[in-house]
C-alpha cells in the first residue's frame, strides 16, 4: 500500500518508515499523523516484520506539528476530538509489537521529538538536535509524551528541556541517555540497519514478549497521569500568552509573556 507523505520500505524482516515531506522539514500535518497511525497499526497483523525503523527524508527528522496547516473552524467538542490524533499516533507506535528504532538526523522538534521517545531505541547523527518548543508557543507538551521523555532523561533534565524549550545536541542527548548511539551523519542509515539486524536475528516471539512486559511495567501509569494533557492544551490555547506567542512566531520576534 502506498501513502501520500510516508514511504514504507520492506527488506526481509526489517521495515523502514520514512517521513517524506523534506521540503517542509517533515512537519507533521494531519495527513502525516493519520498515515503514521495507520502504518503503525498495520504491524499488529504483520508476522514477517521483526524491526521497524522510523526515519525522516532530507536534512531533518521532523520539525514537529505543522503550524502552517489551517483547518475549517470547529466547535470546542470537535477541536478536543481532533486534538487527540497526535496521542493516538504515539500510542500506535508504542503498541507496535516489533522492535522500533528511530534514526534521527538534523532537527527533531515537538511532535517530531515525541516519535523517537515512543520507540524502543534511538540513534542520532552527530548533527542532530532534539527539543520541545511548545512552551515557547504558550502551550504544554501533549500527545501523552511527557512521561516518555522523563523516563529517558530523568525529571530534572526533562524539566529543563521542556520548560525552557531548548534544543539539546546529540552529544548531550547521548550523555543524558536519550540516545543509545551517536554516529557521523553519513553513517546513520548503516548504523540503524546494523542495530535492526541484531534484533531481527533474535527469536521474535521471545523478543516481543520481553518488550511488552517491560513496557507494561514502565508505562503502567501513563494513561492515568496524562489523560488530561489534551484538555490542558486546549485551555492554554485561549490564553493571552498563546496569542502573543503565535503572533511573535510569525513576526519572527521575541514574545513578551504576561501570565494572562
C-alpha positions, 0 to 999 in steps of 0.5 A, spaced: 500 500 500 502 506 498 501 513 502 501 520 500 507 523 505 510 516 508 514 511 504 514 504 507 520 500 505 520 492 506 527 488 506 526 481 509 524 482 516 526 489 517 521 495 515 523 502 514 518 508 515 520 514 512 517 521 513 517 524 506 515 531 506 523 534 506 521 540 503 517 542 509 522 539 514 517 533 515 512 537 519 507 533 521 500 535 518 494 531 519 495 527 513 502 525 516 499 523 523 493 519 520 498 515 515 503 514 521 497 511 525 495 507 520 502 504 518 503 503 525 497 499 526 498 495 520 504 491 524 499 488 529 497 483 523 504 483 520 508 476 522 514 477 517 516 484 520 521 483 526 524 491 526 521 497 524 525 503 523 522 510 523 526 515 519 525 522 516 527 524 508 532 530 507 536 534 512 531 533 518 527 528 522 521 532 523 520 539 525 514 537 529 506 539 528 505 543 522 503 550 524 502 552 517 496 547 516 489 551 517 483 547 518 475 549 517 473 552 524 470 547 529 466 547 535 470 546 542 467 538 542 470 537 535 477 541 536 478 536 543 476 530 538 481 532 533 486 534 538 487 527 540 490 524 533 497 526 535 496 521 542 493 516 538 499 516 533 504 515 539 500 510 542 500 506 535 507 506 535 508 504 542 503 498 541 507 496 535 509 489 537 516 489 533 522 492 535 522 500 533 528 504 532 528 511 530 534 514 526 534 521 527 538 526 523 538 534 523 532 537 527 527 533 531 522 538 534 515 537 538 511 532 535 517 530 531 521 529 538 515 525 541 516 519 535 523 517 537 521 517 545 515 512 543 520 507 540 524 502 543 531 505 541 534 511 538 540 513 534 542 520 532 547 523 527 552 527 530 548 533 527 542 532 530 538 536 535 532 534 539 527 539 543 520 541 545 518 548 543 511 548 545 512 552 551 515 557 547 508 557 543 504 558 550 502 551 550 504 544 554 507 538 551 501 533 549 500 527 545 501 523 552 509 524 551 511 527 557 512 521 561 516 518 555 521 523 555 522 523 563 523 516 563 529 517 558 532 523 561 530 523 568 525 529 571 530 534 572 533 534 565 526 533 562 524 539 566 529 543 563 528 541 556 521 542 556 520 548 560 525 552 557 524 549 550 531 548 548 534 544 543 539 539 546 545 536 541 546 529 540 552 529 544 548 531 550 542 527 548 547 521 548 550 523 555 543 524 558 541 517 555 536 519 550 540 516 545 543 509 545 548 511 539 551 517 536 554 516 529 557 521 523 551 523 519 553 519 513 553 513 517 546 513 520 542 509 515 548 503 516 548 504 523 540 503 524 540 497 519 546 494 523 542 495 530 535 492 526 539 486 524 541 484 531 534 484 533 531 481 527 536 475 528 533 474 535 527 469 536 521 474 535 516 471 539 521 471 545 523 478 543 516 481 543 514 478 549 520 481 553 518 488 550 511 488 552 512 486 559 517 491 560 513 496 557 507 494 561 511 495 567 514 502 565 508 505 562 503 502 567 501 509 569 501 513 563 494 513 561 492 515 568 497 521 569 496 524 562 489 523 560 488 530 561 494 533 557 489 534 551 484 538 555 490 542 558 492 544 551 486 546 549 485 551 555 492 554 554 490 555 547 485 561 549 490 564 553 493 571 552 500 568 552 498 563 546 496 569 542 502 573 543 506 567 542 503 565 535 503 572 533 511 573 535 512 566 531 510 569 525 513 576 526 519 572 527 520 576 534 521 575 541 514 574 545 513 578 551 509 573 556 504 576 561 501 570 565 494 572 562 
